């Protein structure tokens, strides 16, 4: 009885193999020039392939300069099948727009002559999914639109070691963190002006998908930073067709001098963590400037537009750059690891232009930037310099700004309240 059962089973496998081989040869003919496999060959391989291979799944990632076709052939797919899949895919998504790092979810079988793809899926853009599926032996492509809905979103959190890491932890996308830090860096010293425990809110226009996840940030609209009893509030406002950032009084936040002449986003706060061997915290007549503890090599930025007066080795300052700005201001940057090529006495520099990298040349015990501000020949506390606003709203524009500001603050409160209700 058992023997008979076994024979039936073998017979079943034999038919299954015939069906698979006949099936694939018949169906392939519409798509490729695959030679048809004769029943004789099918019979002879029936002993080699004992059963229908199972469907496996994995995710493949496109390397830089790679293509769908190459990705598949290197995975073991035949050149011909890889080309068919690639062609079906490109009907909906041009290969040129694919970026390295793009992932492809695939379902496949391992056959004697290589890997056979059952289906491939990718989401090359935030609003479209593309899939290629084997239907009757042919690869057929399909695109699916993902519905995105405009929304207004508020991110909020506390600063721990740095604004950047804390904001990322609060779910803020890195590009938005950088933008918020950039606008804040005109008015806040990102190391000494922010204390651990500071709170921030970021309001933006965004797009969300059907699952309610934010998939794209469209516009930073408001950022607030509350620290040391000080509240910094910055609004984006469209005036004369141009979006600019303003403080709550309608003054442009873009000032003649930066408070933080380094990539503000990544600086650690003084009282937080990670600032080791931080030399001197504040300004004094003896110290003449403020120190920013930062990793060696961190780009040092020109605080404002100006002209280089001196640069190079200068005693205890080590490698230094000194810039003369408008309004009688000068800024000095000390202990630099290196000074960028092109930075020479007489060179014109613009605000945020990279002067060199943070180092510990001269008398420094650890990597840090020594930053001085000189006004009409006298050293002043860089943390007290606000610089001049480059633009101020007046008249009708200021009135519109005021209305927008009230509306924005109302939205922030409402969104936070709604979130709190949802969380309950
Ligand atoms: Zn110093």
Boltz pocket constraint, residues with backbone or C-beta under 6 A from the ligand:
constraints:
  - pocket:
      binder: B
      contacts: [[A, 279], [A, 280], [A, 287], [A, 289], [A, 290], [A, 291], [A, 369], [A, 370], [A, 371]]
      max_distance: 6.0
